[in-house]
């Protein structure tokens, strides 16, 4: 998890999904998490839907500011307006897909 050491929570936010509940729980409580590690399939699906909406919102921001990516955008704006990178880690995607509503998960 070198991402954690190389980036402050202001510049890196994470969503971790662990359907089996055994691999990612050790990361609960780190300041980079947007939410505690998710173990529930429905909550995981909701977090992924949120991530899609956030991605679309960011595309709009990048278009409005004529920025090609977040790094370029962050160079143009004041510190309070900077956008962190968001990383989503899913342990055992196949397991998540088996537990969730197949049509929605796809």
BELKAFEN-V133978 format. One record per helix or strand of 3 or more residues. SS is the DSSP state (~ for helix, > for strand). FROM is the first residue (numbers start at 0). TO is the last residue. Records with the same first field share a line. If there is no record, write none. Layout:
SS->FROM-TO ; FROM-TO
This chain:
~->1-5 ; 24-26 ; 40-63 ; 69-75 ; 78-80 ; 92-98 ; 101-104
>->11-17 ; 84-90
